[in-house]
Amino acid sequence: MSWSRIISGLVAIAVALGMIIFGGWWFTVGMGAIVYLGQQEYFQLARTKGIAPAAKTTLALSQVILVVAALAPDLVDAIFTLAGTLICFYLLFQPKLATIADIASSILGLFYGGYLPSYWIRLRVGLEAQLQTPQIIPLGNYWDISWIDPLSWSQSLTFTLLGFCCIWAADIGAYFVGKFFGRIRLSEISPKKTVEGAVFGVVGSIVVATLGSWYLGWPGLPWTGAVLGLVVGIASLLGDLTESMMKRDAGVKDSGQLIPGHGGILDRTDSYVFTAPLIYYFFTLLLPLLNT
């Protein structure tokens, strides 16, 4: 592993932790920047296939979805439907007749790059607003919060941080075990991924989630945490393979070159896309049912 990869990874984790801890508009703006850069890479992949998506319109509407997720989470689904309709209308009136591929890639860009990531904002920012707790930690009161006692944190902060930690455990575990001990190829989509790495990545996610559920005192221990870890580990892997499938079809090794040693934004955030709604609904639907 190169030093550039290690340093870039540490910086990325530090930025992510800062966004999660401060929450509110800090988290929303940070996610907005990540979504914008990731969608730019996605549309570039589409263009290599001769597809002409409605990139600018989709980029703008995706940012609207993220803002709505912070202000009024219950309206996100309605805004997503309207945004998809507007994209189709936009393509309908272009001088050049849009193809099915143009329409499909635009809608997928909205769904994959805008709608699904909005669940992270709904979890960290929208949920905190619903619980009527501060959305932004005032800098003057920052040290008044008991950071050594996670039980005193807001639920939105705890849930988001635990979700991210599960993904980190899955990614790091899969990378190191696959690199040093992997022998059996997992899929032709991504030749470097191995069965050993995939299994250990899922196990790492399960361990982190189980420990987190034990510390937080969730009902149904240890199965509650194990279920969360299993779901996150599998969804993280499938998200990685989905992005690899798009790169393979486009004939490129990395989605971009923005992050030294890692590639593009999509190369580092693919594990967070499909996990976002699963984590959100686990905490907002399943866990409350277990507490009743």
C-alpha positions as CSV (number, residue, x, y, z in Angstrom):
1,M,0.0,0.0,0.0
2,S,1.4,3.4,-1.0
3,W,1.8,6.3,1.3
4,S,-0.4,8.4,-0.9
5,R,-3.2,5.9,-0.4
6,I,-2.7,5.7,3.4
7,I,-2.6,9.5,3.8
8,S,-5.6,10.1,1.5
9,G,-7.6,7.5,3.4
10,L,-6.8,9.1,6.7
11,V,-7.7,12.5,5.4
12,A,-11.0,11.2,4.0
13,I,-11.9,9.6,7.4
14,A,-11.0,12.8,9.2
15,V,-13.3,14.8,6.9
16,A,-16.1,12.3,7.3
17,L,-15.8,12.4,11.1
18,G,-15.9,16.2,11.1
19,M,-19.0,16.2,8.9
20,I,-20.8,13.6,11.1
21,I,-19.9,15.3,14.4
22,F,-20.9,18.8,13.4
23,G,-24.0,17.6,11.5
24,G,-26.5,20.2,10.3
25,W,-25.5,22.2,7.3
26,W,-21.9,21.1,7.8
27,F,-22.9,17.6,6.9
28,T,-25.4,18.7,4.2
29,V,-22.9,20.9,2.4
30,G,-20.2,18.2,2.7
31,M,-22.6,15.6,1.2
32,G,-23.6,18.0,-1.5
33,A,-20.0,18.4,-2.6
34,I,-19.4,14.7,-2.6
35,V,-22.6,14.1,-4.6
36,Y,-21.7,16.8,-7.1
37,L,-18.2,15.4,-7.7
38,G,-19.4,11.8,-7.8
39,Q,-22.2,12.6,-10.3
40,Q,-19.6,14.4,-12.5
41,E,-17.6,11.1,-12.6
42,Y,-20.7,9.1,-13.3
43,F,-21.8,11.2,-16.2
44,Q,-18.3,11.1,-17.6
45,L,-18.5,7.3,-17.6
46,A,-21.8,7.5,-19.4
47,R,-20.3,9.8,-22.1
48,T,-17.6,7.3,-22.8
49,K,-20.4,5.0,-24.1
50,G,-21.7,7.7,-26.5
51,I,-24.6,8.6,-24.1
52,A,-25.7,12.2,-23.7
53,P,-27.4,12.5,-20.3
54,A,-29.1,15.6,-18.9
55,A,-26.1,16.2,-16.7
56,K,-26.5,19.8,-15.6
57,T,-30.2,19.4,-14.9
58,T,-29.6,16.2,-12.9
59,L,-26.8,17.8,-10.9
60,A,-29.0,20.8,-10.0
61,L,-32.0,18.7,-9.1
62,S,-29.9,16.4,-7.0
63,Q,-28.7,19.3,-4.9
64,V,-32.4,20.3,-4.4
65,I,-33.1,16.8,-3.1
66,L,-30.3,17.0,-0.6
67,V,-31.4,20.4,0.7
68,V,-35.0,19.1,1.1
69,A,-33.7,16.1,2.9
70,A,-32.2,18.4,5.5
71,L,-35.2,20.7,5.8
72,A,-38.2,18.5,5.2
73,P,-37.2,14.8,4.9
74,D,-40.8,13.6,4.4
75,L,-41.0,15.5,1.1
76,V,-37.9,13.9,-0.5
77,D,-39.8,11.1,-2.2
78,A,-42.2,13.6,-3.8
79,I,-39.3,15.9,-4.9
80,F,-37.5,12.9,-6.4
81,T,-40.6,12.0,-8.5
82,L,-40.9,15.6,-9.7
83,A,-37.2,15.8,-10.5
84,G,-37.4,12.7,-12.6
85,T,-40.3,14.1,-14.5
86,L,-38.5,17.4,-15.1
87,I,-35.5,15.5,-16.5
88,C,-37.7,13.7,-19.0
89,F,-39.3,17.0,-20.0
90,Y,-35.9,18.6,-20.4
91,L,-34.7,15.8,-22.7
92,L,-38.0,15.9,-24.6
93,F,-37.4,19.4,-25.9
94,Q,-33.7,19.1,-26.8
95,P,-32.7,19.8,-30.5
96,K,-31.3,16.3,-30.8
97,L,-33.7,13.5,-30.2
98,A,-32.8,11.8,-26.9
99,T,-32.3,8.1,-26.8
100,I,-33.6,5.6,-24.2
101,A,-30.0,5.4,-23.0
102,D,-29.9,9.2,-22.5
103,I,-33.1,9.1,-20.4
104,A,-32.1,6.0,-18.5
105,S,-28.6,7.3,-17.6
106,S,-30.1,10.6,-16.4
107,I,-32.6,9.0,-14.2
108,L,-30.1,6.5,-12.8
109,G,-27.7,9.5,-12.1
110,L,-30.5,11.1,-10.1
111,F,-31.4,7.9,-8.2
112,Y,-27.9,6.6,-7.7
113,G,-26.1,9.9,-7.2
114,G,-28.7,12.1,-5.6
115,Y,-31.7,10.2,-4.1
116,L,-29.9,7.4,-2.4
117,P,-27.2,9.6,-0.7
118,S,-30.0,11.8,0.6
119,Y,-30.7,9.1,3.1
120,W,-27.5,10.0,4.9
121,I,-28.8,13.5,5.3
122,R,-32.2,12.3,6.4
123,L,-30.5,10.2,9.1
124,R,-27.9,12.7,10.4
125,V,-29.8,16.0,9.9
126,G,-33.4,15.3,9.2
127,L,-33.8,12.8,12.1
128,E,-32.1,15.3,14.5
129,A,-34.6,18.0,13.5
130,Q,-37.5,15.6,14.0
131,L,-36.2,14.8,17.5
132,Q,-36.0,18.6,18.1
133,T,-32.3,18.5,19.0
134,P,-29.7,21.1,17.8
135,Q,-28.8,20.6,14.1
136,I,-25.4,22.2,14.4
137,I,-23.0,22.0,17.4
138,P,-22.1,25.5,18.4
139,L,-18.4,26.0,18.3
140,G,-18.5,27.7,21.7
141,N,-20.2,24.7,23.3
142,Y,-18.3,22.1,21.5
143,W,-16.2,20.9,24.5
144,D,-19.3,21.0,26.8
145,I,-20.5,17.7,25.1
146,S,-19.3,14.5,26.7
147,W,-17.5,12.9,23.8
148,I,-16.3,10.0,25.9
149,D,-19.8,8.9,26.6
150,P,-21.6,7.9,23.4
151,L,-24.8,7.2,25.4
152,S,-25.1,11.0,25.8
153,W,-24.9,11.7,22.1
154,S,-28.0,12.4,20.0
155,Q,-29.5,9.4,18.3
156,S,-28.8,10.8,14.8
157,L,-25.1,11.2,15.6
158,T,-24.8,7.7,17.1
159,F,-26.7,6.0,14.3
160,T,-24.8,7.8,11.5
161,L,-21.4,7.1,13.1
162,L,-22.2,3.5,13.7
163,G,-23.3,3.1,10.1
164,F,-20.1,4.6,8.8
165,C,-18.0,2.5,11.1
166,C,-19.6,-0.7,9.8
167,I,-18.8,0.4,6.2
168,W,-15.2,1.2,7.2
169,A,-14.8,-2.2,8.9
170,A,-16.2,-3.9,5.8
171,D,-14.0,-2.0,3.4
172,I,-10.8,-2.2,5.4
173,G,-11.3,-5.9,6.3
174,A,-12.1,-6.9,2.7
175,Y,-9.1,-4.9,1.4
176,F,-6.4,-6.3,3.7
177,V,-7.6,-9.9,3.8
178,G,-8.2,-10.0,0.1
179,K,-4.8,-8.5,-0.6
180,F,-2.7,-10.8,1.6
181,F,-4.8,-14.0,1.9
182,G,-7.3,-13.9,-1.0
183,R,-7.1,-16.8,-3.4
184,I,-10.6,-17.4,-4.8
185,R,-11.8,-14.8,-7.3
186,L,-15.2,-13.4,-6.3
187,S,-16.5,-12.1,-9.7
188,E,-15.3,-11.3,-13.2
189,I,-16.7,-7.8,-12.7
190,S,-13.9,-7.0,-10.4
191,P,-11.0,-9.5,-10.8
192,K,-9.1,-8.2,-7.7
193,K,-11.9,-9.0,-5.3
194,T,-11.8,-12.4,-3.6
195,V,-14.2,-14.5,-1.7
196,E,-12.0,-14.4,1.3
197,G,-11.9,-10.7,1.3
198,A,-15.7,-10.4,0.8
199,V,-16.4,-12.8,3.7
200,F,-14.0,-11.1,6.1
201,G,-15.5,-7.7,5.1
202,V,-19.0,-8.8,6.0
203,V,-17.7,-10.4,9.2
204,G,-15.9,-7.1,10.2
205,S,-19.1,-5.2,9.7
206,I,-21.0,-7.7,11.8
207,V,-18.5,-7.5,14.6
208,V,-18.6,-3.6,14.7
209,A,-22.4,-3.5,14.6
210,T,-22.7,-6.2,17.3
211,L,-20.3,-4.4,19.6
212,G,-22.1,-1.1,19.0
213,S,-25.5,-2.7,19.7
214,W,-24.2,-4.2,22.9
215,Y,-22.8,-0.9,24.2
216,L,-26.0,1.0,23.3
217,G,-28.2,-1.7,24.9
218,W,-30.4,-2.5,21.9
219,P,-33.1,-5.1,22.4
220,G,-32.6,-8.6,20.9
221,L,-28.9,-8.8,21.5
222,P,-26.7,-10.0,19.8
223,W,-28.9,-10.6,16.8
224,T,-30.0,-7.0,16.3
225,G,-26.5,-5.8,15.8
226,A,-25.6,-8.9,13.8
227,V,-28.4,-8.2,11.3
228,L,-27.4,-4.6,10.9
229,G,-23.8,-5.7,10.3
230,L,-24.8,-8.4,7.8
231,V,-27.0,-6.0,5.8
232,V,-24.4,-3.3,5.7
233,G,-21.6,-5.6,4.8
234,I,-23.5,-7.2,1.9
235,A,-24.9,-3.9,0.6
236,S,-21.4,-2.3,0.8
237,L,-20.0,-5.2,-1.3
238,L,-22.8,-5.0,-3.8
239,G,-22.3,-1.2,-4.1
240,D,-18.6,-1.7,-4.8
241,L,-19.4,-4.3,-7.5
242,T,-22.0,-2.1,-9.1
243,E,-19.6,0.8,-9.5
244,S,-17.0,-1.7,-10.8
245,M,-19.5,-2.9,-13.4
246,M,-20.1,0.6,-14.6
247,K,-16.3,1.2,-14.9
248,R,-15.8,-2.1,-16.7
249,D,-18.5,-1.2,-19.2
250,A,-16.9,2.2,-19.7
251,G,-13.5,0.6,-20.2
252,V,-11.7,2.6,-17.4
253,K,-9.8,1.5,-14.3
254,D,-10.9,4.3,-12.0
255,S,-13.8,6.7,-12.1
256,G,-11.4,9.6,-11.7
257,Q,-8.1,10.8,-10.3
258,L,-9.2,13.2,-7.6
259,I,-8.0,11.2,-4.6
260,P,-4.3,10.1,-4.7
261,G,-3.9,6.4,-4.5
262,H,-7.6,5.7,-4.5
263,G,-9.0,7.1,-7.8
264,G,-12.1,9.1,-8.0
265,I,-14.9,10.0,-5.6
266,L,-17.1,7.1,-6.8
267,D,-14.2,4.7,-6.1
268,R,-14.3,5.7,-2.5
269,T,-18.0,6.3,-1.9
270,D,-19.5,3.3,-3.8
271,S,-20.0,1.4,-0.5
272,Y,-22.1,4.2,0.9
273,V,-24.8,4.4,-1.8
274,F,-26.9,1.3,-1.3
275,T,-26.2,1.1,2.4
276,A,-27.7,4.5,3.1
277,P,-31.5,3.6,2.8
278,L,-30.9,0.3,4.5
279,I,-29.3,1.9,7.5
280,Y,-31.9,4.6,7.7
281,Y,-34.8,2.3,7.7
282,F,-33.1,-0.1,10.1
283,F,-32.9,2.7,12.7
284,T,-36.2,4.5,11.9
285,L,-38.5,1.4,11.3
286,L,-37.0,-1.8,12.6
287,L,-35.3,-0.7,15.8
288,P,-38.3,1.3,17.1
289,L,-40.5,-1.9,16.6
290,L,-38.1,-3.9,18.7
291,N,-38.2,-1.3,21.4
292,T,-42.0,-1.6,21.7
